[in-house]
Amino acid sequence: MITICIAIVLGSALAFWGGSLPDPFWFAMLPLPLLGSFLNTRYQPLCLFLSSFLWASLDYHLQLERNLDVSSDANVFLVTGVIADLVEEREQSIRFIIKPDNIAGYDRPLPDKIRLGWYRGQQRPKAGERWQLVVKLKKSSALQNPGGFDYRRWLFVQGIGATGYVRQAEENLKLQDAQWWRINRYRETLTRAIETHCSTCAYSGLYQALVTGYRGGIDISHRQILQDSGTAHLLAISGLHIGFIAAVFFGFGRIAWRFGLYRLRCNRLECSASFAIIAAILYSSLAGFSFPTLRALIMLGVVLLALLLRRGINLLNSVAIAASLILVIDPLAMGSSSFWLSVSALLIIALGQYLLTSQASALKRLCIIQLLFSLLFIPLTMLLFNQASPAGFLANIIAIPLLGFIVLPMVLLASLMAVSGLQIAAGLFTVVDIVMSGLFNYLDRLLNSGLAAYQGGEMPVFLLLCAAVGLLLFLLPVGIKPKIPALLLLLLPLLWQPVRLAPGDFRLTVLDVGMGTSVVIETRNHSLVYDFGPGNNQGFSAGGWVLKPYLRFRGIETADLMVISHVDRDHSGGFISFVDDFDPSRLLSGTPTELMQRFRLETPVRSCHDYPIWRWDGVEFEFLSTSGLGLQASTNNRSCVLQVRGRQSVLISGDIEAERELHLVEQYAEALECDILLAPQPGRLPSSTPAFVQQLSPESVIFTVGRNNRWGFPRAEIVARYISLTSRIYRTDRLGAIIINSRAQGYSIDSYRRRQQRIWHS
């Protein structure tokens, strides 16, 4: 069975992670390798590999077919459908998923799900209700940056074929209340009951996640602590929680059988397994039978079925059967982190059973298995999340039993009391809050004691796989000789170092932040951040979503200099994610007074306009002066204009307009010429005037714009001016993050989308 599982996994992986899908013609060949797997056992793994590849490719192809057609991108439609999940509420907006049953005027296959935002709307849809909405639909897209969350892949795996927002219109109507049989109706009731009876709780968002799987209410700081401490799997209903519930009710079943249920002509094992699976199903229903919970149920069902049938199937074979079954039923599970975490967790438990003797105490088993988790999850979490947590063992050895045996039962009991309207629920939630406060204080102390999360950066996947194999060989009781190559495999990732820039070289990364700018410049020993992209205090921040993950990815703890070109929101908004933890002496701006007012900064911000020229590792940096314009100039024209001169030259022009461009041409003349230009504004009028463009004559021009932005930037006439000088055009909306490497032999321009081309990017 293990060989069969490996063949199925490899076939699905090739289909998912490959850069393209086969021609639909080949899907008709699927019966042939399936038949071959039954007729010839010798070639069964190869036949199943091909069958799995074709089956998964067919599923992915159908999913892509149901994505919004490109010809309908950014069009307005009248959509009717059912609210498919709990509604995520924010201060001035809501976000929800609708399962459409009709899109007026759309003649293509309907998307399975559509993710919508509704800003400043007076109406509040609820899960399970049927609505008619006027929406502007967009083809699924996402910001694409190294080290960042692949939102586009998440949409693909979730079956979300379009995104958009609701427009204010009289046609926005609720057509039908949630029907009694819809599970989401009761999940909504539970969520609101927790809000009501836990209004003063510090961790109410976590309780909602544990009871209903709704994560929208979790505080950002709590989420970060759990992620950094390696306890993020405790965020919401998952295989771990379902396993706890099943284990508890398995024990109840044994007790119930002893006290009378044996009269039902079932043996003790059958009674216990029945209690466990029924409890797991009921608990999974609270999460709306989401894909992660369904996968956990399948795995649990396979294990319990093997026990009931008393077949000679060990846990390892049970995991192989469950994983194969899941990938056949839902090939998209291949792209789900929760699938890999669940499978890996069961495999580690199987390894623990193999290593431990039957005489080992329960406490010893718990400690050994948790130690195995902490060690073997290092390469896995590096691969999935680009980080590993040294605090994982000490965090989980306390958090897992505390949450599983104390917090989870108390939260479930308090939630049931809250739904019943019992006031004692508030007191019970208060007690749980005290327990959770102690847990988070413990996790925070661990992270502040030198066990902070380690960022993997650009470590090759091959080295992570070597580490996983080395760890496994080292832990297995296979004698002394295999331990030597195991140690060598473990040392390989430790010896790896990222390629360092030579003196005089620099790396400039233009991040994809939509309509806005954020640039990171690196020399051999220094780094500079120019602008933070858009953001606000409602939860959106390119600084937190894009810039921080990229800095961690590159191993940059703190930039040596941070520049906010000017106060406009599309350049400074993302700074909201840095405002609580930054060095004021390292911050410059072209509009320092306005910046201090916007972010309520107490320490004065230095102006970039009088900042002296400096050199880092053979690369020269200079802010081009605004002398002659004065403080009366617009915030755009007071943007910091940064010139970088190494082996090649780059000009980052901020949002300057015609007046500042003319001033620069008159003041600097030939000194403005550059190899690479970050276009002003970018690409909007009045900017990139003919005189300015002619004076710079850049070989390459980069426009930082959002996909299908409503202003139509960059303007066609602006692009034409650069093309007339044979400049090469690069756009972040089409290429994602743009990476420029300046070296002695010349410069190269690459893009994240070209490096990471995947089927869901189409």
Secondary structure, 3 states (H helix, E strand, C coil): CHHHHHHHHHHHHHHHHCCCCCCHHHHHHCHHHHHHHHHCHHHHHHHHHHHHHHHHHHHHHHHHHCCCCHHHCCEEEEEEEEECCCCEECCCEEEEEEEEEEECCCCCCCCCEEEEEEECCCCCCCCCCEEEEEEEEEECCCCCCCCCCCHHHHHHHHCEEEEEEECCCCCCEEEECCCCCCHHHHHHHHHHHHHHHCCCCCCHHHHHHHHHCCCCCCCHHHHHHHHHCCCHHHCCCCHHHHHHHHHHHHHHHHHHHHCCHHHHCCCHHHHHHHHHHHHHHHHHHCCCCCHHHHHHHHHHHHHHHHHHHCCCCCHHHHHHHHHHHHHHHCHHHHHCHHHHHHHHHHHHHHHHHHHCCCCCCHHHHHHHHHHHHHHHHHHHHHHHHCEECCCHHHHHHHHHHHHHHHHHHHHHHHHHHHHCCCCHHHHHHHHHHHHHHHHHHHHHHHHCCCCCCEECCCCCHHHHHHHHHHHHHHHCCCCCCCHHHHHHHHHHHHHCCCCCCCCCCEEEEECCCCCCCCEEEECCCCEEEECCCCECCCCCEHHHHHHHHHHHHCCCCCCCEEEECCCCHHHHHHHHHCCCCCCHHHEEECCHHHHHHHHCCCCCCEECCCCCCEEECCEEEEECCCCCCCCCCCCCCCCCCEEEECCCEEEECCCCCHHHHHHHHHHHHHHHCCCEEECCCCCCCCCCCHHHHHHHCCCEEEECCCCCCCCCCCCHHHHHHHHCCCCEEEEHHHHCCEEEEEECCEEEEEEHHHHCCCHHHC
